[in-house]
Amino acid sequence: MRAGYGSAVVTPEPGLQMAGFLGERPATDVHDDLLAKALYLETGSGAGVLLIELDTLDIDRAFVDEVRLGLSREVGIARECCLVAATHTHSGPWGLAHKAVPGASDVSEDFNGPLFNRTVRGCIAAAVAAYRDAHETSAVWGRVPLVEPVCGNRRIQRQEQMDMAVLELKGERGALVTYNLDCHPTVLHEENRLYSADFPGVVARALPGLVPGVEAVMFLNGAAGDISTRFYRHGSGYGEVERIGGVIAKSLAEGMDALRELEAPGVVRARDVPLRLKLKDFPARQELEAALTDARKKLDGAIADHVPNLRPLQSAVEGLTFAVGATERMHGLSSIESRLSLVRFGNLLVAGIPGELFSSLGAAIRSAFPGYEVLVVGYCGDYVGYIPDAEAYREGGYEALATFVAQGEGEHVRDAAIDGLRSLLV
């Protein structure tokens, strides 16, 4: 097989609204650059796929289609063979999405055309560089545990062992490490005003110093809808970003020796699978506003009582604030049109999910293919928001409040991904 890597800086000028939290939050400067990174994989017969990841909150279909169109012109790759995913950093710019909410007919007033075009060009530049860098490589694969807990279920605090899928490609120009971890990269909170890739940026800088020969590191976020650093971080500043990124880099370094050879690719197939997701029934605006008032009182009381972890209460306020606005923005809509982005590269299967899939659903997709290596990549190809499992709706909480889609649609996405991947094995 052959592989290539490319990257491009896509950091915009300071002053733009930052994504991921409520309220005015203009960026004042740059802490570390935002990047577009691309991995090109090709069989000996010349069939190839591109995986592109971008340091931003999310991307929509219009963005992905523009990147795909540019790459079909530049290098001739089929559009469905190009997967584009966001890392979901909350410390990048707002304004890439055309629509305020998925399925809306009007263009968002926050859409930033110059930012969109500049970022599309960055993704294309990184992917073209990866395509042209293609050279003979060997590949090893495996799952690597975290040596120290730095992330886990963010809805319920519990002891659990997290791990991540790792693909290492070795060639004459060094090694590229791609890791697939289910986790919101949101150590930095709303008080941060500096552009940053958050902890994935630290991992990318730290791992080459721990493993000789590693030239580049690429993060593909996974089924992170209910997974974050919430109960594991010791703060929300850049020192904590360095600590958590360092733990992940150390875990990768210590797990490299356990990786096993990836079967040589003989078949490359890719397809987009259309999705139609039913919208949930939002409560009446008056009911939501009353609940929001109550949630704000609870948060204010916790602040006055110096409760150490305010994030669950803050999330409740954010979720209800979102729901109040969504009741009007989603008026007249009954469903969202989106798509899955699916790839088979020999024994490696990639399920690109257009949103924040819950971890139980991602685990089900992986377990459906014994004998294959499976990457479940979230925030990929489009963005429809949270995709919870059925249990989350029964439990309630931020994600169930903030999701657009009806109960059962998470399982629909899971099943569509499994069926779609199976079709690539025929």
DRENDO-1510 file (C-alpha; in Angstrom, 1 decimal, always signed):
<recs>
REC; n; res; u; v; w
REC; 1; MET; +0.0; +0.0; +0.0 .
REC; 2; ARG; +0.9; +3.6; -0.3 .
REC; 3; ALA; +0.1; +6.5; +1.9 .
REC; 4; GLY; +0.7; +10.3; +2.1 .
REC; 5; TYR; +0.1; +13.1; +4.5 .
REC; 6; GLY; -0.4; +16.8; +4.2 .
REC; 7; SER; -1.5; +19.8; +6.3 .
REC; 8; ALA; -2.3; +23.4; +6.0 .
REC; 9; VAL; -2.8; +26.2; +8.5 .
REC; 10; VAL; -6.4; +27.5; +8.5 .
REC; 11; THR; -6.2; +29.9; +11.5 .
REC; 12; PRO; -8.3; +33.0; +10.8 .
REC; 13; GLU; -7.6; +36.5; +11.9 .
REC; 14; PRO; -8.6; +37.3; +15.6 .
REC; 15; GLY; -11.8; +39.1; +16.1 .
REC; 16; LEU; -14.2; +36.4; +14.9 .
REC; 17; GLN; -16.8; +34.9; +17.1 .
REC; 18; MET; -15.6; +31.6; +18.6 .
REC; 19; ALA; -17.8; +28.5; +18.3 .
REC; 20; GLY; -19.1; +26.1; +20.9 .
REC; 21; PHE; -20.5; +28.2; +23.8 .
REC; 22; LEU; -23.3; +30.7; +24.2 .
REC; 23; GLY; -22.8; +34.5; +24.3 .
REC; 24; GLU; -20.4; +36.9; +22.7 .
REC; 25; ARG; -16.9; +35.4; +22.6 .
REC; 26; PRO; -14.7; +37.1; +20.0 .
REC; 27; ALA; -11.2; +35.7; +19.6 .
REC; 28; THR; -8.4; +38.0; +20.8 .
REC; 29; ASP; -5.4; +36.1; +19.6 .
REC; 30; VAL; -3.9; +32.7; +18.6 .
REC; 31; HIS; -2.5; +30.2; +21.2 .
REC; 32; ASP; -1.8; +27.4; +18.7 .
REC; 33; ASP; -2.7; +27.2; +15.0 .
REC; 34; LEU; -5.8; +25.5; +13.7 .
REC; 35; LEU; -4.9; +23.0; +11.0 .
REC; 36; ALA; -6.5; +21.0; +8.2 .
REC; 37; LYS; -4.8; +17.6; +8.0 .
REC; 38; ALA; -5.2; +14.9; +5.3 .
REC; 39; LEU; -4.3; +11.2; +5.0 .
REC; 40; TYR; -4.3; +9.6; +1.6 .
REC; 41; LEU; -4.4; +5.8; +1.4 .
REC; 42; GLU; -3.9; +3.9; -1.8 .
REC; 43; THR; -3.7; +0.3; -2.9 .
REC; 44; GLY; -1.1; -1.1; -5.2 .
REC; 45; SER; -3.6; -0.9; -8.0 .
REC; 46; GLY; -4.0; +2.8; -7.5 .
REC; 47; ALA; -7.4; +3.0; -5.9 .
REC; 48; GLY; -7.4; +5.5; -3.0 .
REC; 49; VAL; -9.3; +7.3; -0.3 .
REC; 50; LEU; -8.7; +10.6; +1.5 .
REC; 51; LEU; -9.4; +11.3; +5.1 .
REC; 52; ILE; -9.4; +15.0; +6.0 .
REC; 53; GLU; -9.7; +16.4; +9.6 .
REC; 54; LEU; -10.2; +20.0; +10.4 .
REC; 55; ASP; -9.7; +21.9; +13.7 .
REC; 56; THR; -13.2; +23.4; +13.9 .
REC; 57; LEU; -16.5; +22.8; +15.8 .
REC; 58; ASP; -18.4; +21.2; +12.9 .
REC; 59; ILE; -18.9; +21.2; +9.2 .
REC; 60; ASP; -22.0; +20.9; +7.0 .
REC; 61; ARG; -22.7; +19.2; +3.7 .
REC; 62; ALA; -22.2; +22.4; +1.7 .
REC; 63; PHE; -18.6; +22.7; +3.1 .
REC; 64; VAL; -17.8; +19.0; +2.4 .
REC; 65; ASP; -19.3; +19.2; -1.1 .
REC; 66; GLU; -17.1; +22.2; -1.9 .
REC; 67; VAL; -14.0; +20.4; -0.7 .
REC; 68; ARG; -14.9; +17.3; -2.6 .
REC; 69; LEU; -15.6; +19.3; -5.8 .
REC; 70; GLY; -12.2; +20.9; -5.5 .
REC; 71; LEU; -10.4; +17.6; -5.0 .
REC; 72; SER; -12.2; +15.9; -7.9 .
REC; 73; ARG; -10.8; +18.7; -10.1 .
REC; 74; GLU; -7.4; +18.7; -8.6 .
REC; 75; VAL; -6.6; +15.0; -8.3 .
REC; 76; GLY; -9.5; +13.2; -9.9 .
REC; 77; ILE; -10.6; +11.3; -6.8 .
REC; 78; ALA; -14.2; +10.2; -6.6 .
REC; 79; ARG; -16.2; +12.4; -4.3 .
REC; 80; GLU; -17.5; +9.6; -2.1 .
REC; 81; CYS; -13.8; +8.5; -1.6 .
REC; 82; CYS; -13.1; +11.8; +0.3 .
REC; 83; LEU; -14.2; +12.0; +3.9 .
REC; 84; VAL; -14.1; +15.3; +5.8 .
REC; 85; ALA; -14.5; +15.5; +9.5 .
REC; 86; ALA; -14.2; +18.2; +12.3 .
REC; 87; THR; -12.2; +17.6; +15.5 .
REC; 88; HIS; -14.9; +19.6; +17.4 .
REC; 89; THR; -12.7; +22.0; +19.1 .
REC; 90; HIS; -14.7; +24.7; +20.9 .
REC; 91; SER; -11.8; +27.2; +20.4 .
REC; 92; GLY; -12.1; +27.8; +16.7 .
REC; 93; PRO; -14.2; +30.3; +14.7 .
REC; 94; TRP; -17.9; +30.3; +14.2 .
REC; 95; GLY; -19.4; +30.8; +10.7 .
REC; 96; LEU; -18.6; +27.9; +8.5 .
REC; 97; ALA; -22.1; +26.5; +8.4 .
REC; 98; HIS; -24.6; +27.8; +5.9 .
REC; 99; LYS; -27.6; +27.0; +8.0 .
REC; 100; ALA; -28.4; +28.1; +11.6 .
REC; 101; VAL; -29.9; +24.7; +12.3 .
REC; 102; PRO; -29.9; +21.5; +10.1 .
REC; 103; GLY; -32.7; +21.5; +7.6 .
REC; 104; ALA; -33.4; +25.2; +7.7 .
REC; 105; SER; -34.2; +26.8; +4.4 .
REC; 106; ASP; -32.6; +30.2; +5.1 .
REC; 107; VAL; -28.8; +31.0; +5.2 .
REC; 108; SER; -27.6; +31.7; +8.7 .
REC; 109; GLU; -26.9; +35.3; +9.5 .
REC; 110; ASP; -23.6; +34.0; +11.1 .
REC; 111; PHE; -22.4; +32.4; +7.9 .
REC; 112; ASN; -19.0; +33.9; +7.0 .
REC; 113; GLY; -18.3; +33.5; +3.3 .
REC; 114; PRO; -14.6; +34.5; +3.3 .
REC; 115; LEU; -13.9; +32.2; +6.3 .
REC; 116; PHE; -15.7; +29.4; +4.5 .
REC; 117; ASN; -13.8; +29.9; +1.2 .
REC; 118; ARG; -10.4; +30.2; +3.0 .
REC; 119; THR; -11.0; +27.1; +5.1 .
REC; 120; VAL; -12.1; +25.1; +2.0 .
REC; 121; ARG; -8.9; +26.0; +0.2 .
REC; 122; GLY; -6.9; +24.9; +3.3 .
REC; 123; CYS; -8.6; +21.5; +3.2 .
REC; 124; ILE; -8.0; +21.1; -0.5 .
REC; 125; ALA; -4.3; +22.2; -0.1 .
REC; 126; ALA; -3.7; +19.6; +2.7 .
REC; 127; ALA; -5.4; +16.8; +0.7 .
REC; 128; VAL; -3.5; +17.6; -2.5 .
REC; 129; ALA; -0.2; +17.6; -0.5 .
REC; 130; ALA; -1.2; +14.2; +0.9 .
REC; 131; TYR; -2.1; +12.8; -2.5 .
REC; 132; ARG; +1.2; +13.9; -4.0 .
REC; 133; ASP; +3.2; +12.7; -1.0 .
REC; 134; ALA; +1.9; +9.1; -1.5 .
REC; 135; HIS; +4.8; +6.6; -1.1 .
REC; 136; GLU; +5.2; +2.9; -0.1 .
REC; 137; THR; +4.3; +2.2; +3.5 .
REC; 138; SER; +3.5; -0.6; +5.9 .
REC; 139; ALA; +0.7; -0.4; +8.4 .
REC; 140; VAL; +0.0; -1.6; +11.9 .
REC; 141; TRP; -3.2; -1.3; +13.9 .
REC; 142; GLY; -4.7; -1.9; +17.3 .
REC; 143; ARG; -6.5; -0.5; +20.3 .
REC; 144; VAL; -4.5; +1.3; +22.9 .
REC; 145; PRO; -5.7; +2.0; +26.5 .
REC; 146; LEU; -5.3; +5.3; +28.2 .
REC; 147; VAL; -2.6; +5.0; +30.9 .
REC; 148; GLU; -4.5; +7.4; +33.1 .
REC; 149; PRO; -8.2; +8.4; +33.0 .
REC; 150; VAL; -8.6; +11.8; +31.3 .
REC; 151; CYS; -12.1; +11.3; +29.8 .
REC; 152; GLY; -15.2; +9.2; +30.1 .
REC; 153; ASN; -19.0; +9.4; +30.2 .
REC; 154; ARG; -19.9; +13.0; +30.9 .
REC; 155; ARG; -23.5; +12.4; +32.0 .
REC; 156; ILE; -22.8; +10.0; +34.8 .
REC; 157; GLN; -19.4; +9.9; +36.7 .
REC; 158; ARG; -18.2; +6.3; +36.8 .
REC; 159; GLN; -15.0; +4.3; +36.7 .
REC; 160; GLU; -14.3; +3.1; +33.1 .
REC; 161; GLN; -11.3; +2.2; +31.0 .
REC; 162; MET; -11.2; +4.2; +27.8 .
REC; 163; ASP; -9.1; +3.2; +24.8 .
REC; 164; MET; -8.5; +4.4; +21.3 .
REC; 165; ALA; -8.0; +2.9; +17.9 .
REC; 166; VAL; -4.5; +3.6; +16.4 .
REC; 167; LEU; -3.3; +3.3; +12.8 .
REC; 168; GLU; +0.5; +3.7; +12.3 .
REC; 169; LEU; +1.8; +4.0; +8.8 .
REC; 170; LYS; +5.6; +3.6; +8.3 .
REC; 171; GLY; +7.5; +4.6; +5.3 .
REC; 172; GLU; +10.9; +5.9; +4.3 .
REC; 173; ARG; +9.9; +9.4; +5.3 .
REC; 174; GLY; +9.0; +8.5; +8.8 .
REC; 175; ALA; +5.7; +7.4; +10.5 .
REC; 176; LEU; +2.3; +8.9; +10.6 .
REC; 177; VAL; +0.1; +8.1; +13.6 .
REC; 178; THR; -3.7; +8.4; +13.3 .
REC; 179; TYR; -5.7; +7.9; +16.5 .
REC; 180; ASN; -9.5; +7.6; +16.8 .
REC; 181; LEU; -10.7; +8.6; +20.3 .
REC; 182; ASP; -14.3; +9.2; +21.5 .
REC; 183; CYS; -14.0; +12.5; +23.4 .
REC; 184; HIS; -15.1; +16.1; +23.2 .
REC; 185; PRO; -11.8; +18.1; +23.0 .
REC; 186; THR; -13.2; +20.8; +25.3 .
REC; 187; VAL; -10.8; +21.3; +28.1 .
REC; 188; LEU; -10.8; +25.0; +27.3 .
REC; 189; HIS; -14.1; +26.7; +28.3 .
REC; 190; GLU; -16.0; +29.8; +27.4 .
REC; 191; GLU; -13.5; +32.1; +29.2 .
REC; 192; ASN; -10.9; +31.2; +26.6 .
REC; 193; ARG; -10.5; +33.8; +23.9 .
REC; 194; LEU; -7.5; +32.3; +22.0 .
REC; 195; TYR; -7.8; +30.1; +18.9 .
REC; 196; SER; -6.6; +26.6; +19.8 .
REC; 197; ALA; -6.9; +22.9; +18.7 .
REC; 198; ASP; -7.2; +22.0; +22.4 .
REC; 199; PHE; -5.6; +18.8; +23.6 .
REC; 200; PRO; -5.3; +17.2; +20.1 .
REC; 201; GLY; -2.9; +20.0; +19.3 .
REC; 202; VAL; -0.7; +19.0; +22.3 .
REC; 203; VAL; -0.8; +15.3; +21.3 .
REC; 204; ALA; +0.4; +16.2; +17.8 .
REC; 205; ARG; +3.3; +18.2; +19.2 .
REC; 206; ALA; +4.2; +15.8; +22.0 .
REC; 207; LEU; +4.2; +12.3; +20.4 .
REC; 208; PRO; +7.1; +12.9; +17.9 .
REC; 209; GLY; +9.2; +13.7; +21.0 .
REC; 210; LEU; +8.2; +10.4; +22.6 .
REC; 211; VAL; +8.4; +8.0; +19.6 .
REC; 212; PRO; +11.4; +8.4; +17.3 .
REC; 213; GLY; +10.5; +8.5; +13.6 .
REC; 214; VAL; +7.0; +9.9; +14.1 .
REC; 215; GLU; +6.6; +12.8; +11.7 .
REC; 216; ALA; +2.9; +13.6; +12.0 .
REC; 217; VAL; -0.1; +12.9; +14.2 .
REC; 218; MET; -3.7; +13.0; +13.1 .
REC; 219; PHE; -6.8; +12.9; +15.4 .
REC; 220; LEU; -10.1; +11.5; +14.2 .
REC; 221; ASN; -12.8; +12.1; +16.8 .
REC; 222; GLY; -15.2; +9.2; +17.4 .
REC; 223; ALA; -18.6; +8.6; +19.0 .
REC; 224; ALA; -18.2; +11.4; +21.5 .
REC; 225; GLY; -21.7; +12.5; +22.1 .
REC; 226; ASP; -21.6; +11.5; +25.7 .
REC; 227; ILE; -17.9; +11.4; +26.3 .
REC; 228; SER; -15.7; +14.3; +27.5 .
REC; 229; THR; -13.0; +15.4; +30.0 .
REC; 230; ARG; -15.7; +16.8; +32.3 .
REC; 231; PHE; -15.2; +14.7; +35.4 .
REC; 232; TYR; -11.5; +14.2; +34.8 .
REC; 233; ARG; -10.0; +17.6; +34.2 .
REC; 234; HIS; -8.4; +19.6; +37.0 .
REC; 235; GLY; -9.1; +22.9; +35.4 .
REC; 236; SER; -9.9; +24.6; +32.1 .
REC; 237; GLY; -6.7; +26.4; +31.3 .
REC; 238; TYR; -3.8; +25.7; +29.0 .
REC; 239; GLY; -1.8; +23.9; +31.7 .
REC; 240; GLU; -4.6; +21.3; +31.9 .
REC; 241; VAL; -4.7; +21.1; +28.1 .
REC; 242; GLU; -1.0; +20.2; +28.2 .
REC; 243; ARG; -1.5; +17.6; +30.9 .
REC; 244; ILE; -4.4; +15.8; +29.2 .
REC; 245; GLY; -2.7; +15.9; +25.8 .
REC; 246; GLY; +0.5; +14.6; +27.4 .
REC; 247; VAL; -1.4; +11.6; +28.9 .
REC; 248; ILE; -2.9; +10.7; +25.5 .
REC; 249; ALA; +0.5; +11.1; +23.8 .
REC; 250; LYS; +2.1; +8.9; +26.5 .
REC; 251; SER; -0.6; +6.3; +26.1 .
REC; 252; LEU; +0.0; +6.2; +22.3 .
REC; 253; ALA; +3.8; +5.9; +22.8 .
REC; 254; GLU; +3.5; +3.1; +25.3 .
REC; 255; GLY; +1.0; +1.2; +23.2 .
REC; 256; MET; +2.8; +1.2; +19.9 .
REC; 257; ASP; +4.6; -2.1; +20.5 .
REC; 258; ALA; +1.3; -3.9; +20.8 .
REC; 259; LEU; +0.0; -2.9; +17.3 .
REC; 260; ARG; -0.3; -5.6; +14.8 .
REC; 261; GLU; +0.1; -5.7; +11.0 .
REC; 262; LEU; -2.9; -4.5; +9.0 .
REC; 263; GLU; -3.9; -6.8; +6.3 .
REC; 264; ALA; -2.8; -5.6; +2.8 .
REC; 265; PRO; -5.7; -3.8; +1.1 .
REC; 266; GLY; -7.1; -5.6; -1.9 .
REC; 267; VAL; -10.4; -3.8; -2.3 .
REC; 268; VAL; -11.4; -0.1; -2.0 .
REC; 269; ARG; -15.1; +0.9; -1.9 .
REC; 270; ALA; -16.9; +4.0; -0.7 .
REC; 271; ARG; -20.5; +5.2; -0.7 .
REC; 272; ASP; -22.6; +7.9; +0.8 .
REC; 273; VAL; -25.8; +6.7; +2.5 .
REC; 274; PRO; -28.7; +9.1; +2.6 .
REC; 275; LEU; -30.3; +9.7; +6.0 .
REC; 276; ARG; -33.7; +11.1; +6.8 .
REC; 277; LEU; -34.0; +11.7; +10.5 .
REC; 278; LYS; -37.2; +12.5; +12.2 .
REC; 279; LEU; -37.3; +15.6; +14.3 .
REC; 280; LYS; -38.3; +15.4; +17.9 .
REC; 281; ASP; -41.4; +17.2; +19.3 .
REC; 282; PHE; -40.1; +20.2; +21.2 .
REC; 283; PRO; -42.1; +21.2; +24.3 .
REC; 284; ALA; -44.1; +24.4; +24.2 .
REC; 285; ARG; -42.0; +27.6; +24.5 .
REC; 286; GLN; -43.7; +28.6; +27.7 .
REC; 287; GLU; -42.9; +25.3; +29.3 .
REC; 288; LEU; -39.2; +25.5; +28.2 .
REC; 289; GLU; -38.9; +29.1; +29.4 .
REC; 290; ALA; -40.2; +28.1; +32.9 .
REC; 291; ALA; -37.7; +25.2; +33.0 .
REC; 292; LEU; -34.9; +27.5; +31.9 .
REC; 293; THR; -35.7; +30.0; +34.7 .
REC; 294; ASP; -35.6; +27.1; +37.2 .
REC; 295; ALA; -32.3; +25.8; +35.8 .
REC; 296; ARG; -30.7; +29.3; +36.1 .
REC; 297; LYS; -31.8; +29.5; +39.8 .
REC; 298; LYS; -30.2; +26.2; +40.5 .
REC; 299; LEU; -26.9; +27.3; +38.8 .
REC; 300; ASP; -26.9; +30.6; +40.7 .
REC; 301; GLY; -27.4; +28.7; +43.9 .
REC; 302; ALA; -24.6; +26.3; +43.2 .
REC; 303; ILE; -22.3; +29.3; +42.4 .
REC; 304; ALA; -23.2; +30.9; +45.7 .
REC; 305; ASP; -22.6; +27.6; +47.5 .
REC; 306; HIS; -19.2; +27.2; +45.8 .
REC; 307; VAL; -20.1; +23.8; +44.2 .
REC; 308; PRO; -16.8; +22.6; +42.6 .
REC; 309; ASN; -18.3; +21.2; +39.4 .
REC; 310; LEU; -20.8; +23.5; +37.8 .
REC; 311; ARG; -20.6; +22.0; +34.3 .
REC; 312; PRO; -23.7; +19.8; +34.6 .
REC; 313; LEU; -25.8; +22.7; +35.7 .
REC; 314; GLN; -24.3; +25.0; +33.1 .
REC; 315; SER; -25.1; +22.4; +30.5 .
REC; 316; ALA; -28.7; +22.3; +31.6 .
REC; 317; VAL; -29.0; +26.0; +31.1 .
REC; 318; GLU; -27.3; +25.8; +27.7 .
REC; 319; GLY; -29.5; +22.9; +26.6 .
REC; 320; LEU; -32.7; +24.7; +27.6 .
REC; 321; THR; -31.6; +28.0; +26.0 .
REC; 322; PHE; -30.9; +26.1; +22.8 .
REC; 323; ALA; -34.3; +24.4; +23.0 .
REC; 324; VAL; -36.2; +27.7; +23.4 .
REC; 325; GLY; -34.6; +29.0; +20.2 .
REC; 326; ALA; -35.1; +25.8; +18.3 .
REC; 327; THR; -38.8; +25.7; +18.9 .
REC; 328; GLU; -39.2; +28.6; +16.4 .
REC; 329; ARG; -36.3; +27.8; +14.1 .
REC; 330; MET; -37.6; +24.2; +13.5 .
REC; 331; HIS; -41.2; +25.4; +12.9 .
REC; 332; GLY; -42.7; +23.5; +10.0 .
REC; 333; LEU; -40.0; +20.9; +9.7 .
REC; 334; SER; -40.6; +17.2; +10.3 .
REC; 335; SER; -37.2; +15.7; +9.4 .
REC; 336; ILE; -33.6; +16.4; +8.5 .
REC; 337; GLU; -31.8; +15.2; +5.4 .
REC; 338; SER; -28.2; +14.1; +5.9 .
REC; 339; ARG; -25.9; +11.3; +5.0 .
REC; 340; LEU; -23.3; +8.8; +6.2 .
REC; 341; SER; -19.9; +8.7; +4.6 .
REC; 342; LEU; -18.6; +5.1; +4.4 .
REC; 343; VAL; -15.3; +3.6; +3.2 .
REC; 344; ARG; -13.8; +0.2; +2.9 .
REC; 345; PHE; -10.0; +0.1; +2.5 .
REC; 346; GLY; -9.2; -3.6; +2.5 .
REC; 347; ASN; -9.7; -4.8; +6.1 .
REC; 348; LEU; -10.2; -1.2; +7.4 .
REC; 349; LEU; -13.8; +0.1; +7.6 .
REC; 350; VAL; -14.6; +3.8; +8.2 .
REC; 351; ALA; -18.1; +4.9; +9.3 .
REC; 352; GLY; -18.3; +8.7; +9.0 .
REC; 353; ILE; -21.2; +9.9; +11.2 .
REC; 354; PRO; -22.7; +13.4; +10.6 .
REC; 355; GLY; -22.9; +14.5; +14.2 .
REC; 356; GLU; -22.3; +13.7; +17.9 .
REC; 357; LEU; -23.1; +10.0; +18.1 .
REC; 358; PHE; -23.4; +8.4; +21.6 .
REC; 359; SER; -20.7; +6.0; +22.5 .
REC; 360; SER; -23.0; +3.0; +22.9 .
REC; 361; LEU; -24.1; +3.3; +19.3 .
REC; 362; GLY; -20.5; +3.7; +18.1 .
REC; 363; ALA; -19.5; +0.6; +20.1 .
REC; 364; ALA; -22.3; -1.4; +18.4 .
REC; 365; ILE; -21.1; -0.4; +15.0 .
REC; 366; ARG; -17.6; -1.6; +15.8 .
REC; 367; SER; -18.7; -4.8; +17.3 .
REC; 368; ALA; -20.8; -5.7; +14.3 .
REC; 369; PHE; -17.7; -6.4; +12.2 .
REC; 370; PRO; -15.5; -9.0; +13.9 .
REC; 371; GLY; -12.4; -9.6; +11.9 .
REC; 372; TYR; -12.4; -6.1; +10.5 .
REC; 373; GLU; -10.7; -2.9; +11.8 .
REC; 374; VAL; -13.4; -0.3; +12.3 .
REC; 375; LEU; -13.1; +3.5; +12.7 .
REC; 376; VAL; -16.2; +5.3; +13.8 .
REC; 377; VAL; -15.6; +9.0; +12.9 .
REC; 378; GLY; -17.9; +11.6; +14.3 .
REC; 379; TYR; -18.6; +15.1; +13.0 .
REC; 380; CYS; -18.0; +13.7; +9.5 .
REC; 381; GLY; -19.6; +14.7; +6.2 .
REC; 382; ASP; -22.3; +16.9; +7.8 .
REC; 383; TYR; -23.7; +18.0; +11.2 .
REC; 384; VAL; -27.1; +17.2; +12.6 .
REC; 385; GLY; -26.2; +17.8; +16.3 .
REC; 386; TYR; -26.4; +15.2; +19.1 .
REC; 387; ILE; -27.4; +11.6; +18.1 .
REC; 388; PRO; -28.3; +10.1; +21.5 .
REC; 389; ASP; -29.2; +6.5; +22.2 .
REC; 390; ALA; -32.8; +5.7; +23.4 .
REC; 391; GLU; -31.7; +5.5; +27.1 .
REC; 392; ALA; -30.5; +9.2; +27.0 .
REC; 393; TYR; -34.1; +10.4; +26.2 .
REC; 394; ARG; -35.4; +8.4; +29.1 .
REC; 395; GLU; -32.8; +9.9; +31.4 .
REC; 396; GLY; -33.1; +13.5; +30.2 .
REC; 397; GLY; -30.2; +15.9; +30.5 .
REC; 398; TYR; -28.4; +18.4; +28.2 .
REC; 399; GLU; -27.9; +16.1; +25.2 .
REC; 400; ALA; -31.6; +15.0; +25.1 .
REC; 401; LEU; -32.7; +18.6; +25.4 .
REC; 402; ALA; -30.3; +19.9; +22.7 .
REC; 403; THR; -30.7; +17.2; +20.1 .
REC; 404; PHE; -32.9; +17.9; +17.1 .
REC; 405; VAL; -33.8; +14.3; +16.4 .
REC; 406; ALA; -36.5; +12.1; +17.8 .
REC; 407; GLN; -36.0; +9.1; +20.1 .
REC; 408; GLY; -35.0; +6.0; +18.1 .
REC; 409; GLU; -33.1; +8.0; +15.4 .
REC; 410; GLY; -29.8; +7.2; +17.0 .
REC; 411; GLU; -30.5; +3.5; +16.6 .
REC; 412; HIS; -31.6; +4.2; +13.0 .
REC; 413; VAL; -28.2; +5.9; +12.3 .
REC; 414; ARG; -26.4; +2.9; +13.9 .
REC; 415; ASP; -28.3; +0.4; +11.8 .
REC; 416; ALA; -27.9; +2.4; +8.6 .
REC; 417; ALA; -24.1; +2.5; +9.2 .
REC; 418; ILE; -23.9; -1.2; +9.8 .
REC; 419; ASP; -26.0; -2.0; +6.8 .
REC; 420; GLY; -24.1; +0.4; +4.6 .
REC; 421; LEU; -20.7; -1.0; +5.7 .
REC; 422; ARG; -22.0; -4.6; +5.1 .
REC; 423; SER; -22.8; -3.5; +1.5 .
REC; 424; LEU; -19.2; -2.6; +1.0 .
REC; 425; LEU; -18.1; -6.1; +1.9 .
REC; 426; VAL; -20.1; -7.9; -0.8 .
</recs>
